[in-house]
Every structure is written in structure tokens, then in C-alpha cells.
């Protein structure tokens, strides 16, 4: 079939015309009208939003973004923050390595770049937690440099526009080449946000609104009737099942026994309940010492949680602890200081189950 896509400039211009009218309002975004008048985005806010949006929805991120920027309005403020404060504010967003890298990146921007994000794609790639997509997004959105962005929305748009049936992730280089070919020299920042908006609001995973798409007349998959099939993906692997135990102890004065998890590994640097390693469900739990000498009792039921690469089942043991006890693992957090919202989701689930036992 003859390629029905016109030259890239025609496509990018038509998408920018659409974006000028239909751009989503985001707390980190400079609207196209303001951008045309010379208002440039704050690279700190662009970077923060992009890190938060990895594996997370816009709806979820907005409240977190507001809290972060109110508490730490500049990258220097964030760099000076306590790790525990940042991890507490991040709780619930998941993928906690992002929060650890957020702090590392902020501190490196302050120490190596005088508190300014470098307006250079290669330099951005040297910063902690900034990979090819995030570097391209910051380069284009914050600095108006013509770097192609390729998130999930853009992958879907490119696959459908060009009717690419190669499954993802094998198709990524091909999709990136298509995205780069369409990225204009003029207004690349607005174009990057426009193509992401197109995927998020029009070229959606299910039931794309092809009738109101600015690229509808040029879309190969629409003409061929294959849009609903794209993008193709490799079959998902079955997630393994793991299990473990956590110990939720409360002292007589209402303080809770918690530990800060090691910096490296899953939930690194986060508050959590002491407990065992998480092992394959077919394997017996290893012997793990209780965090304090007490009459621990196992609760009926279990906590179930799914991470990116595995499912987890946790049994919960609880105990009332005397005032004079010295724990072997962890330390006590006073009742008036403890905030369940500071816990990562799986640990908060354990708290919700355990609190009914006290």
C-alpha cells in the first residue's frame, strides 16, 4: 500500500494547531499561548513532573506535585531536604528508586551545575535517574531543543500512524526513528507535549477517537482498520509469587516499632515493619528473629500486593510491647509523629490489617 503520510512538517504543523486549542492544563506546564509570548517552563518543575509520571498516572501525580513544589519550590530546596522527609512525601507513588534518585539528582544539580539543570541533552544523561526519555523530555519541554520523546502514548501514536506491527519492545528503535522524523525544529517543546496529549486523549489504548484526530486522514492503521490491534506487545511473563512475614508492634504509650529499610533494594530507604526476606512461595520462610522479645501472635488473613515483577503475600504478626523494652531490630516512632501515609503501600496495607488487633 502506498504511504499516505505527508511530509513531516505538514503533520507537525497540524498537530501544533490542534494543541494550541486542546492542550491539557497541567500544574507543571506552560500553556502554548504563554509559551509563544516567551514564557519558558521551569526545568525543575518539568524534571520533577517527568520523574513522578514514570509508571504513574497524571491524576495521581497532580497532588504529589503540588505538595512537593509547595514544600520544596526549587531544586536547591529539594537538595537540602532530609531523605526521610522526601521519602515520606513520596510514599504511595511507588517505584521508590525514583525518589532516591530524585534526591541524588537534585544534589548533583546543585553541586555540579550551580543549581541549574543543564540545557544539554548529553549532560542531562549524566544525572542520576535521568534516562533517554527523561533527558529528551527535559531538553524539548524545558529548553525547546528538538529531541524526540517516546513514552507509552507516543509509542502507540507512532505504531498506529505508520501501521507498525513489530511487537514492543522490539519495535522501540523503529518507533523512535518515526518519532524523531516528525519532531520539528520550530516549537519542539510544544510538539513533544502535543504528541503525548494526542495519545492520552485521542489515540487512546481502547476505542481511539479517530474521527476528531488531527492526523486521522494520514493514519495508515485507520485506513487499514488495524488501530485497535496496535501497538503489538510481546506476551507477558507470568509473575512469580513470593511470601514473607512482618512484625507490627505497638508500645504501651502508642509508639510503633519500625525500621528504615536498607538504601539499596526494593523500598530502599523507606520506613517499614521489621520482617523476613521475601522468598518464593514454594519455599519455606527462613527463620527470622522477632524484632523484640514479646508474645507475638499471627493474625488471620494476609496482605497481598503486586510489584512490577512479582506478587507478594505477607502474614502479619502483632504484639503489645512494654514501655521499658529495648528492641533488637528497628526503633520506636512516637504515636503523635507516626503517619501511616509515610509508609510504602504494602507496609500501609499491613498496618491497616494490624491496627484492628490493638
C-alpha positions in Angstrom: 0.0 0.0 0.0 1.2 3.5 -0.8 2.4 5.5 2.2 -0.4 8.0 2.9 1.6 10.1 5.4 2.5 13.6 4.0 5.9 15.3 4.8 6.7 15.6 8.5 6.4 19.4 8.6 2.7 19.1 7.5 2.0 16.6 10.2 3.8 18.5 13.0 2.1 21.8 12.0 -1.3 20.2 12.0 -0.7 18.7 15.4 0.6 22.0 16.8 -2.6 23.7 15.5 -4.6 21.1 17.4 -2.5 21.5 20.5 -3.0 25.3 20.6 -6.7 24.7 21.1 -6.8 21.4 23.0 -3.7 21.4 25.2 -4.3 19.8 28.6 -3.9 22.1 31.6 -1.1 20.7 33.9 0.4 22.3 37.0 3.9 21.9 35.6 3.1 23.1 32.0 3.3 26.5 30.4 0.2 26.8 28.1 1.0 27.3 24.4 -0.2 30.9 24.3 2.1 31.8 27.1 4.9 29.9 25.5 4.5 31.8 22.3 4.8 35.0 24.2 8.2 34.0 25.6 7.3 32.3 28.9 9.6 29.3 29.4 8.9 26.4 31.7 10.9 25.9 34.9 13.3 23.0 34.2 12.9 21.9 37.9 9.2 21.5 37.6 9.5 19.8 34.2 12.0 17.3 35.6 10.0 16.7 38.8 6.8 16.0 36.9 8.5 13.7 34.4 10.1 11.6 37.2 6.8 11.4 39.0 4.9 10.5 35.9 7.1 7.4 35.2 4.8 4.4 35.7 2.1 6.7 37.3 -1.0 8.5 36.0 -1.4 12.2 35.7 -4.4 12.1 38.1 -2.3 10.5 40.8 0.7 12.8 40.3 -1.0 16.2 40.5 -1.5 16.2 44.3 2.0 14.9 44.9 3.4 17.5 42.6 1.6 20.3 44.4 2.8 19.1 47.8 6.4 18.7 46.6 6.6 22.2 45.0 4.9 23.9 47.9 7.4 22.3 50.3 10.4 22.4 48.1 9.8 25.1 45.4 13.3 25.0 43.9 15.8 22.2 43.2 18.1 23.8 45.9 15.3 23.4 48.4 14.8 19.7 47.5 18.6 19.1 47.6 18.7 20.4 51.1 15.7 18.3 52.3 16.0 15.3 54.7 15.9 12.0 52.9 13.2 10.8 55.3 11.0 13.8 54.6 11.2 13.2 50.8 10.6 9.5 51.1 7.6 10.2 53.3 6.1 12.6 50.8 6.8 10.1 48.0 5.0 7.2 49.8 2.2 5.9 47.6 3.8 6.8 44.3 5.7 3.5 44.2 9.0 2.6 42.4 10.9 4.1 45.3 14.2 4.1 43.5 12.9 7.1 41.7 12.7 9.0 45.0 16.2 8.1 45.9 17.5 9.2 42.5 15.4 12.3 42.8 17.4 13.4 45.8 20.7 12.3 44.2 19.9 14.3 41.1 18.9 17.4 42.9 22.1 17.4 44.9 24.2 16.8 41.9 22.5 19.7 40.0 23.3 21.9 43.0 26.9 20.7 43.5 27.9 20.4 39.8 25.7 22.8 37.9 25.2 25.7 40.3 21.6 24.7 40.9 20.6 24.9 37.3 19.6 22.0 35.1 22.0 21.8 32.1 20.4 22.8 28.8 22.3 20.0 27.2 21.0 16.5 26.4 24.3 14.7 27.0 24.8 16.5 30.3 21.3 15.6 31.4 22.0 11.9 30.8 24.8 12.0 33.3 22.5 12.9 36.2 21.1 10.2 38.5 17.7 8.8 37.4 17.6 10.6 34.1 17.5 8.2 31.2 17.0 8.7 27.4 13.2 9.5 27.7 13.5 11.9 30.6 16.5 13.7 29.1 14.6 14.1 25.8 11.5 15.4 27.7 13.5 18.0 29.7 15.5 19.0 26.6 12.5 19.6 24.5 9.9 20.9 27.0 12.2 23.0 29.2 14.7 24.2 26.7 12.9 23.9 23.3 15.6 21.6 21.8 14.5 19.2 19.0 14.7 15.9 20.8 12.1 13.3 20.2 10.2 11.9 23.2 9.0 8.4 23.3 6.7 7.5 26.1 3.9 4.9 26.0 1.5 7.4 24.5 3.9 8.3 21.7 4.7 4.7 21.0 1.0 4.0 20.5 0.6 7.0 18.2 3.6 6.1 16.1 2.6 2.5 15.8 -0.8 3.4 14.6 0.1 6.3 12.3 2.6 4.1 10.5 0.8 0.8 11.0 3.8 -0.8 12.6 3.1 -4.4 13.8 6.5 -5.3 15.2 5.9 -6.1 18.9 7.2 -3.9 21.6 9.9 -3.7 23.0 11.5 -5.0 19.8 9.8 -2.1 17.9 11.3 0.6 20.1 14.1 1.7 17.7 11.7 1.8 14.7 9.2 3.8 16.7 11.9 6.2 17.9 13.0 6.8 14.3 9.5 7.6 13.3 9.1 10.0 16.3 12.4 11.7 15.6 11.5 12.2 11.9 8.3 14.1 12.9 9.9 16.3 15.6 10.1 19.8 14.2 12.9 22.4 14.7 10.3 25.0 15.5 8.3 24.7 18.8 9.7 21.2 19.6 8.7 21.6 23.3 5.1 22.2 22.4 5.2 19.5 19.8 6.5 17.0 22.4 3.6 17.8 24.7 1.2 17.8 21.8 2.0 14.2 20.7 1.8 13.0 24.3 -1.6 14.7 24.7 -2.7 13.1 21.4 -2.0 9.7 22.8 -3.5 10.4 26.2 -6.8 12.0 25.0 -7.5 10.9 21.4 -5.3 7.9 20.3 -6.2 6.0 23.5 -5.4 2.3 24.1 -9.1 1.4 23.6 -11.6 2.9 21.3 -9.4 5.7 19.8 -11.4 8.8 18.8 -10.2 8.7 15.2 -13.0 11.0 14.0 -11.6 14.0 15.8 -7.9 13.2 15.4 -5.8 15.8 13.6 -3.8 13.0 12.0 -6.8 10.9 11.0 -6.5 11.5 7.3 -2.9 10.4 7.3 -3.1 7.4 9.7 -2.3 4.1 8.0 -3.8 1.9 10.7 -7.1 3.8 10.5 -7.2 3.3 6.7 -6.4 -0.4 7.2 -8.7 -1.0 10.2 -5.9 -2.2 12.4 -5.8 0.6 15.0 -7.3 -1.5 17.8 -4.6 -4.1 17.3 -1.7 -1.7 17.9 0.8 -1.4 19.4 1.7 -5.1 19.4 3.3 -6.3 22.6 5.3 -9.4 23.4 3.3 -11.9 25.6 3.6 -11.1 29.3 5.6 -13.4 31.5 3.7 -14.9 34.5 4.7 -13.1 37.6 6.2 -15.3 40.4 4.7 -15.4 43.8 6.7 -14.6 46.9 5.8 -14.6 50.6 7.1 -13.2 53.9 6.2 -12.1 57.4 6.2 -8.7 59.1 6.1 -7.8 62.8 3.8 -4.9 63.8 4.5 -4.0 67.4 3.0 -1.2 69.5 4.4 0.0 72.8 2.2 0.8 75.7 2.4 4.5 75.1 1.2 4.1 71.5 4.6 4.2 69.8 5.1 1.9 66.8 8.2 -0.3 66.2 9.5 0.5 62.7 12.8 0.2 60.8 14.3 2.1 57.9 14.9 -0.3 55.1 18.4 -0.5 53.5 19.1 2.1 50.9 19.6 -0.5 48.2 16.9 -2.8 47.0 13.1 -2.7 46.9 11.6 0.0 49.1 15.1 1.2 49.9 15.3 4.0 52.4 11.6 3.7 53.3 10.1 3.2 56.7 8.6 -0.3 57.2 7.8 -3.0 59.6 10.6 -5.4 60.6 10.2 -8.8 59.0 11.6 -11.6 56.9 13.1 -11.7 53.4 10.5 -12.3 50.7 11.1 -15.7 49.2 9.4 -17.8 46.5 6.0 -19.1 47.6 7.1 -22.7 47.1 10.0 -22.1 49.6 9.5 -22.2 53.4 10.1 -18.9 55.1 13.5 -18.6 56.6 13.9 -18.4 60.3 13.8 -14.8 61.2 14.3 -13.3 64.7 11.5 -11.3 66.1 12.4 -7.6 66.5 11.7 -7.7 70.2 11.1 -10.3 72.9 7.3 -10.4 73.2 4.2 -12.6 72.8 3.8 -12.3 69.1 0.7 -13.7 67.6 -0.2 -14.2 63.9 -3.3 -12.6 62.6 -5.8 -14.4 60.3 -5.6 -13.4 56.7 -2.7 -11.9 54.9 -1.6 -8.8 52.9 -1.5 -9.1 49.2 0.4 -6.7 47.0 1.8 -6.7 43.4 5.1 -5.2 42.4 6.4 -4.8 38.9 8.0 -8.2 38.7 6.2 -10.4 41.4 3.2 -10.8 43.6 3.7 -10.8 47.4 1.7 -12.3 50.2 2.6 -11.2 53.8 1.4 -12.8 57.0 1.2 -10.3 59.9 2.4 -10.9 63.5 1.4 -8.4 66.2 2.4 -7.8 69.8 1.8 -5.3 72.6 5.2 -4.1 73.9 6.1 -2.9 77.4 7.4 0.7 77.9 10.8 -0.5 79.1 11.6 -2.8 76.1 14.7 -2.4 74.0 14.1 -3.7 70.5 16.7 -5.9 68.7 15.7 -4.5 65.4 14.4 -1.1 64.5 13.3 1.7 66.8 10.1 3.3 68.1 8.2 6.1 66.4 6.0 8.1 68.7 2.3 8.0 68.2 2.0 11.7 67.5 4.8 11.6 65.0 3.9 8.4 63.1 2.0 8.9 59.9 0.7 5.8 58.1 0.9 7.9 54.9 4.7 7.8 55.2 4.7 4.1 54.7 5.0 2.5 51.2 1.8 1.0 50.1 2.5 -2.6 51.0 3.5 -1.6 54.6 0.4 0.6 54.9 -1.7 -2.4 53.9 0.0 -4.4 56.7 -0.7 -1.5 59.2 -4.4 -1.4 58.1 -4.8 -5.1 58.9 -2.7 -5.0 62.1 -4.3 -1.9 63.7 -7.6 -3.8 64.3 -5.7 -6.1 66.6 -4.8 -3.4 69.1 
